[in-house]
């Protein structure tokens, strides 16, 4: 049975706007954001002339929103840190580091963190946060990475893989840079989200879908690839990983009550992202 509406928190993607509410419109389950100008097109719809996933064009606005919103600041990032556990003294690669909030949190906990992102603007914001001495790179996960074999104890990939149509090469590359007992800790859209937002869609088909946003008045389109759960775990196994943990966590216990949508009625768990810890075999 699919989750009830009051168990779903997502804006057909991320980040969620505080106060979002579910509504049905033309038979399509959609989340209508409280901020004016935010829209949620159906799967396959474009965003006019706005280039999809052009983080360079809205890096600062996105980064500011990401810091404290419910889904990123109080749900996804705390969940990633909890799964990472004690990282003191560990060498960690932050794959798709964005402006560096997760890297900073891991470094504060005693890890040595290297980061990369495909957006030069995001890497510059990360450098401002982490300091000029931080090892940060502009690199594409779809290409060979500029790191030696077995260089890291852990790789964290926070909301990255769902941008990619093909996971084969990226997962193999992340496995390459991990030590034999290393871990890949990652989060992606929960596979139920796409189907719930598009009831007529084929859950089992690899499908590209887009979502339109407004960040501080700047229009943005983010485009993702839906894949069913079995396709995710098959890809992990094929790349040489063993699934150690699958997690659907609640929000952080420190989440301000005013950020929790009223339709949750005091509950702190909802469908949004799914988290994995993978052991390198």
The 8 nearest C-alpha neighbors of each residue, nearest first, counted from 0:
[[1, 2, 3, 191, 195, 4, 6, 194],
 [2, 0, 3, 195, 191, 4, 194, 6],
 [3, 1, 6, 4, 0, 7, 270, 5],
 [2, 4, 6, 5, 1, 7, 0, 269],
 [3, 5, 6, 7, 2, 21, 262, 8],
 [4, 6, 262, 263, 3, 7, 269, 8],
 [5, 7, 269, 4, 3, 2, 270, 263],
 [8, 6, 270, 269, 4, 5, 9, 271],
 [7, 9, 271, 269, 270, 6, 10, 15],
 [10, 8, 11, 271, 15, 12, 7, 13],
 [9, 11, 12, 15, 30, 13, 14, 8],
 [12, 10, 9, 210, 39, 30, 196, 13],
 [11, 13, 10, 9, 14, 210, 188, 15],
 [14, 12, 15, 10, 9, 11, 70, 71],
 [13, 15, 70, 71, 16, 12, 10, 65],
 [16, 14, 10, 13, 9, 70, 17, 69],
 [15, 17, 19, 32, 18, 14, 33, 68],
 [16, 18, 258, 19, 15, 69, 260, 68],
 [17, 19, 260, 33, 16, 20, 258, 32],
 [20, 18, 32, 33, 17, 16, 31, 260],
 [21, 19, 30, 31, 18, 22, 32, 260],
 [20, 22, 30, 29, 31, 4, 19, 23],
 [21, 23, 29, 30, 28, 24, 20, 31],
 [24, 22, 28, 27, 26, 29, 25, 21],
 [23, 25, 26, 27, 22, 28, 29, 21],
 [26, 24, 27, 23, 28, 29, 22, 41],
 [25, 27, 24, 23, 28, 198, 197, 29],
 [28, 26, 24, 25, 23, 29, 197, 196],
 [29, 27, 196, 23, 22, 195, 26, 24],
 [30, 28, 22, 196, 27, 21, 23, 31],
 [29, 31, 21, 10, 20, 22, 32, 19],
 [30, 32, 20, 19, 29, 21, 33, 22],
 [33, 31, 19, 34, 16, 37, 30, 20],
 [32, 34, 19, 18, 35, 16, 31, 17],
 [33, 35, 32, 37, 36, 16, 213, 17],
 [36, 34, 37, 33, 32, 213, 38, 216],
 [35, 37, 213, 38, 34, 212, 216, 218],
 [38, 36, 212, 213, 35, 32, 34, 211],
 [37, 39, 211, 212, 36, 40, 31, 32],
 [38, 40, 210, 211, 41, 11, 37, 29],
 [41, 39, 210, 44, 38, 42, 211, 209],
 [42, 40, 44, 43, 39, 197, 209, 208],
 [43, 41, 208, 44, 209, 40, 197, 207],
 [42, 44, 208, 209, 41, 45, 207, 40],
 [45, 43, 42, 41, 40, 209, 46, 208],
 [44, 46, 47, 43, 209, 220, 40, 210],
 [45, 47, 49, 220, 211, 48, 44, 50],
 [46, 48, 49, 45, 50, 44, 220, 211],
 [49, 47, 46, 50, 45, 51, 220, 219],
 [48, 50, 47, 46, 51, 219, 220, 218],
 [51, 49, 53, 48, 52, 220, 46, 219],
 [50, 52, 220, 221, 53, 222, 49, 219],
 [53, 51, 221, 54, 220, 222, 50, 219],
 [54, 52, 55, 51, 56, 50, 57, 219],
 [53, 55, 58, 56, 57, 52, 118, 121],
 [54, 56, 120, 58, 53, 57, 118, 119],
 [57, 55, 54, 53, 58, 120, 219, 217],
 [56, 58, 54, 60, 55, 59, 61, 217],
 [59, 57, 61, 54, 55, 60, 121, 62],
 [58, 60, 62, 61, 57, 63, 124, 121],
 [61, 59, 63, 214, 62, 57, 58, 215],
 [60, 62, 64, 58, 63, 59, 57, 65],
 [61, 63, 65, 59, 64, 60, 58, 98],
 [62, 64, 60, 65, 61, 66, 59, 67],
 [65, 63, 61, 62, 66, 68, 60, 67],
 [64, 66, 62, 63, 71, 67, 68, 61],
 [67, 65, 72, 63, 64, 68, 62, 71],
 [66, 68, 72, 65, 64, 69, 73, 71],
 [69, 67, 72, 65, 71, 70, 64, 66],
 [68, 70, 73, 72, 71, 258, 74, 15],
 [69, 71, 74, 15, 14, 68, 75, 73],
 [72, 70, 75, 74, 65, 69, 76, 73],
 [71, 73, 67, 68, 66, 69, 76, 74],
 [74, 72, 69, 251, 254, 71, 70, 250],
 [73, 75, 250, 70, 71, 77, 251, 76],
 [76, 74, 71, 78, 77, 70, 79, 73],
 [75, 77, 79, 78, 71, 74, 72, 80],
 [78, 76, 80, 79, 75, 74, 81, 73],
 [79, 77, 81, 75, 76, 80, 74, 82],
 [80, 78, 76, 82, 81, 77, 83, 75],
 [79, 81, 83, 77, 78, 82, 76, 84],
 [80, 82, 78, 84, 83, 79, 77, 76],
 [81, 83, 79, 84, 80, 78, 276, 184],
 [82, 84, 80, 81, 79, 85, 86, 184],
 [85, 83, 81, 82, 86, 80, 79, 87],
 [84, 86, 87, 83, 108, 109, 81, 89],
 [85, 87, 89, 110, 84, 88, 109, 108],
 [88, 86, 109, 110, 89, 85, 108, 111],
 [87, 89, 110, 109, 86, 90, 111, 108],
 [90, 88, 110, 86, 87, 152, 91, 111],
 [89, 91, 111, 151, 152, 110, 112, 153],
 [92, 90, 153, 112, 151, 154, 152, 89],
 [91, 93, 154, 113, 114, 112, 94, 155],
 [92, 94, 114, 155, 96, 154, 113, 95],
 [95, 93, 156, 96, 115, 92, 155, 114],
 [96, 94, 116, 115, 97, 159, 93, 156],
 [95, 97, 93, 99, 94, 116, 114, 115],
 [98, 96, 121, 99, 95, 116, 122, 125],
 [97, 99, 125, 121, 124, 122, 100, 96],
 [98, 100, 125, 102, 96, 97, 101, 103],
 [101, 99, 103, 102, 98, 104, 66, 97],
 [100, 102, 104, 103, 99, 105, 76, 96],
 [103, 101, 99, 105, 100, 104, 106, 112],
 [102, 104, 106, 100, 101, 105, 99, 107],
 [105, 103, 101, 107, 106, 102, 100, 108],
 [106, 104, 108, 102, 107, 103, 110, 101],
 [105, 107, 110, 103, 109, 108, 104, 111],
 [106, 108, 104, 105, 109, 103, 110, 102],
 [109, 107, 105, 106, 110, 87, 86, 104],
 [108, 110, 87, 106, 107, 88, 86, 105],
 [111, 109, 106, 89, 87, 88, 86, 105],
 [112, 110, 90, 106, 91, 89, 88, 109],
 [111, 113, 91, 92, 110, 90, 102, 106],
 [114, 112, 92, 134, 135, 93, 91, 111],
 [115, 113, 93, 135, 96, 92, 94, 136],
 [114, 116, 136, 135, 137, 95, 94, 96],
 [115, 117, 95, 137, 118, 96, 138, 97],
 [116, 118, 139, 138, 137, 119, 115, 95],
 [119, 117, 121, 120, 116, 55, 54, 122],
 [118, 120, 122, 121, 137, 123, 117, 55],
 [121, 119, 55, 123, 118, 122, 58, 124],
 [120, 122, 98, 97, 124, 118, 123, 119],
 [121, 123, 125, 119, 124, 120, 98, 126],
 [122, 124, 126, 120, 125, 121, 119, 127],
 [125, 123, 98, 121, 127, 126, 122, 128],
 [126, 124, 98, 99, 122, 128, 123, 127],
 [125, 127, 123, 129, 130, 128, 124, 131],
 [128, 126, 124, 125, 130, 129, 123, 131],
 [127, 129, 125, 126, 130, 124, 99, 98],
 [130, 128, 126, 127, 125, 133, 103, 131],
 [131, 129, 126, 132, 127, 133, 128, 125],
 [130, 132, 133, 126, 129, 127, 134, 128],
 [133, 131, 130, 134, 129, 126, 135, 127],
 [132, 134, 131, 130, 135, 129, 126, 113],
 [135, 133, 113, 132, 114, 136, 112, 131],
 [136, 134, 114, 115, 133, 113, 122, 137],
 [137, 135, 115, 138, 114, 116, 134, 122],
 [136, 138, 116, 117, 115, 119, 118, 122],
 [139, 137, 117, 116, 115, 136, 140, 144],
 [138, 140, 117, 141, 142, 116, 137, 144],
 [141, 139, 142, 169, 138, 144, 143, 117],
 [140, 142, 139, 169, 168, 143, 163, 165],
 [141, 143, 140, 139, 144, 169, 138, 168],
 [144, 142, 145, 172, 141, 140, 139, 169],
 [143, 145, 146, 142, 138, 140, 172, 139],
 [144, 146, 143, 147, 138, 136, 142, 176],
 [147, 145, 144, 176, 148, 150, 149, 143],
 [146, 148, 150, 176, 149, 145, 175, 144],
 [147, 149, 176, 175, 150, 146, 177, 178],
 [150, 148, 178, 177, 176, 151, 175, 147],
 [149, 151, 176, 147, 148, 177, 178, 146],
 [152, 150, 177, 90, 153, 91, 149, 178],
 [151, 153, 181, 90, 178, 89, 91, 177],
 [154, 152, 182, 91, 181, 151, 183, 92],
 [153, 155, 92, 183, 91, 93, 184, 182],
 [154, 156, 184, 93, 185, 183, 94, 157],
 [157, 155, 185, 94, 159, 93, 184, 95],
 [156, 158, 186, 185, 159, 155, 95, 187],
 [159, 157, 187, 186, 160, 156, 161, 185],
 [158, 160, 157, 161, 156, 162, 95, 187],
 [159, 161, 162, 163, 158, 187, 166, 156],
 [160, 162, 224, 163, 223, 159, 187, 188],
 [163, 161, 223, 160, 224, 159, 222, 164],
 [164, 162, 161, 160, 165, 224, 166, 223],
 [163, 165, 224, 166, 162, 161, 207, 205],
 [166, 164, 163, 167, 168, 169, 141, 160],
 [165, 167, 169, 168, 170, 163, 164, 234],
 [168, 166, 170, 165, 169, 171, 234, 238],
 [167, 169, 171, 170, 166, 172, 141, 165],
 [170, 168, 172, 171, 166, 141, 167, 140],
 [171, 169, 173, 172, 167, 168, 238, 166],
 [172, 170, 174, 238, 168, 169, 173, 175],
 [171, 173, 175, 169, 174, 170, 168, 176],
 [174, 172, 170, 175, 176, 171, 169, 177],
 [173, 175, 171, 177, 172, 176, 170, 279],
 [176, 174, 172, 173, 148, 177, 171, 149],
 [175, 177, 149, 148, 150, 173, 174, 147],
 [178, 176, 149, 151, 174, 181, 175, 150],
 [177, 179, 149, 181, 180, 152, 151, 150],
 [180, 178, 181, 279, 280, 177, 149, 152],
 [181, 179, 178, 279, 278, 182, 280, 152],
 [182, 180, 152, 178, 177, 153, 279, 179],
 [183, 181, 278, 153, 277, 279, 184, 154],
 [182, 184, 154, 277, 153, 276, 155, 185],
 [185, 183, 276, 155, 275, 154, 182, 156],
 [186, 184, 156, 157, 275, 155, 274, 183],
 [185, 187, 274, 158, 157, 273, 275, 272],
 [188, 186, 158, 272, 273, 161, 189, 160],
 [189, 187, 272, 190, 273, 271, 161, 192],
 [188, 190, 272, 273, 191, 271, 192, 187],
 [191, 189, 192, 227, 188, 228, 193, 226],
 [192, 190, 189, 194, 193, 195, 270, 1],
 [193, 191, 195, 190, 194, 189, 196, 271],
 [192, 194, 196, 195, 191, 197, 190, 225],
 [195, 193, 197, 198, 196, 191, 192, 202],
 [196, 194, 192, 197, 193, 198, 191, 28],
 [195, 197, 28, 193, 194, 29, 192, 198],
 [196, 198, 194, 195, 200, 199, 193, 27],
 [199, 197, 194, 200, 195, 196, 27, 28],
 [198, 200, 197, 201, 194, 202, 27, 195],
 [201, 199, 197, 198, 202, 194, 193, 204],
 [200, 202, 203, 204, 199, 194, 198, 206],
 [201, 203, 204, 194, 200, 227, 226, 193],
 [202, 204, 227, 201, 205, 226, 230, 228],
 [205, 203, 201, 202, 206, 226, 227, 225],
 [204, 206, 226, 225, 203, 224, 207, 227],
 [207, 205, 225, 224, 204, 208, 226, 223],
 [206, 208, 224, 223, 225, 43, 222, 209],
 [209, 207, 42, 43, 223, 222, 224, 206],
 [208, 210, 222, 221, 42, 43, 223, 44],
 [209, 211, 221, 39, 220, 40, 222, 11],
 [212, 210, 220, 38, 39, 219, 46, 221],
 [213, 211, 37, 219, 218, 220, 38, 214],
 [212, 214, 218, 217, 37, 216, 219, 36],
 [213, 215, 217, 216, 60, 61, 212, 218],
 [216, 214, 217, 60, 213, 61, 218, 64],
 [215, 217, 214, 213, 218, 36, 60, 212],
 [216, 218, 214, 213, 215, 219, 57, 60],
 [219, 217, 213, 212, 214, 216, 220, 49],
 [218, 220, 212, 211, 213, 49, 217, 221],
 [219, 221, 211, 51, 210, 46, 212, 52],
 [222, 220, 52, 51, 210, 209, 211, 219],
 [221, 223, 209, 208, 51, 52, 210, 220],
 [224, 222, 162, 208, 161, 207, 209, 225],
 [225, 223, 207, 161, 206, 164, 162, 163],
 [224, 226, 206, 205, 207, 223, 193, 190],
 [225, 227, 205, 230, 224, 190, 204, 228],
 [228, 226, 203, 230, 229, 190, 202, 231],
 [227, 229, 231, 230, 190, 232, 226, 189],
 [228, 230, 232, 231, 227, 233, 226, 234],
 [231, 229, 233, 228, 227, 232, 234, 226],
 [232, 230, 228, 234, 229, 233, 235, 227],
 [231, 233, 235, 229, 234, 230, 236, 228],
 [234, 232, 230, 236, 235, 231, 229, 237],
 [235, 233, 237, 231, 232, 236, 230, 238],
 [236, 234, 232, 238, 240, 233, 237, 231],
 [237, 235, 240, 233, 239, 238, 234, 241],
 [236, 238, 234, 239, 235, 233, 240, 167],
 [239, 237, 171, 235, 236, 170, 240, 234],
 [240, 238, 236, 237, 280, 279, 235, 241],
 [241, 239, 279, 236, 235, 278, 280, 277],
 [240, 242, 278, 277, 243, 236, 280, 279],
 [241, 243, 277, 244, 276, 278, 240, 275],
 [242, 244, 277, 276, 241, 278, 245, 275],
 [245, 243, 276, 275, 242, 246, 277, 274],
 [246, 244, 275, 274, 276, 243, 247, 273],
 [245, 247, 274, 248, 273, 275, 244, 276],
 [248, 246, 273, 274, 249, 245, 272, 270],
 [249, 247, 246, 250, 268, 78, 74, 273],
 [250, 248, 268, 267, 251, 269, 247, 74],
 [249, 251, 74, 267, 73, 252, 268, 248],
 [252, 250, 253, 254, 73, 74, 77, 249],
 [251, 253, 254, 250, 249, 267, 73, 255],
 [254, 252, 251, 255, 73, 250, 256, 77],
 [253, 255, 251, 252, 73, 256, 250, 258],
 [256, 254, 257, 258, 253, 259, 252, 73],
 [255, 257, 258, 259, 254, 265, 260, 253],
 [256, 258, 255, 259, 260, 17, 254, 18],
 [259, 257, 256, 17, 255, 69, 260, 18],
 [258, 260, 256, 257, 261, 17, 263, 69],
 [261, 259, 18, 262, 263, 258, 19, 17],
 [262, 260, 263, 264, 259, 18, 265, 20],
 [261, 263, 264, 5, 260, 20, 6, 265],
 [264, 262, 261, 266, 5, 265, 260, 6],
 [265, 263, 262, 261, 266, 260, 5, 259],
 [264, 266, 263, 267, 261, 259, 262, 256],
 [265, 267, 263, 264, 268, 269, 6, 249],
 [266, 268, 249, 250, 265, 269, 263, 259],
 [269, 267, 249, 266, 250, 248, 6, 270],
 [268, 270, 6, 7, 8, 271, 267, 249],
 [271, 269, 7, 8, 6, 272, 189, 268],
 [270, 272, 9, 189, 8, 269, 188, 7],
 [273, 271, 189, 188, 187, 186, 270, 274],
 [272, 274, 189, 247, 186, 187, 246, 188],
 [273, 275, 186, 246, 185, 245, 247, 272],
 [276, 274, 245, 244, 185, 184, 277, 246],
 [275, 277, 184, 244, 243, 183, 242, 185],
 [278, 276, 242, 183, 241, 243, 182, 240],
 [279, 277, 182, 241, 240, 280, 181, 243],
 [278, 280, 240, 181, 180, 179, 182, 239],
 [279, 240, 239, 278, 179, 241, 180, 181]]
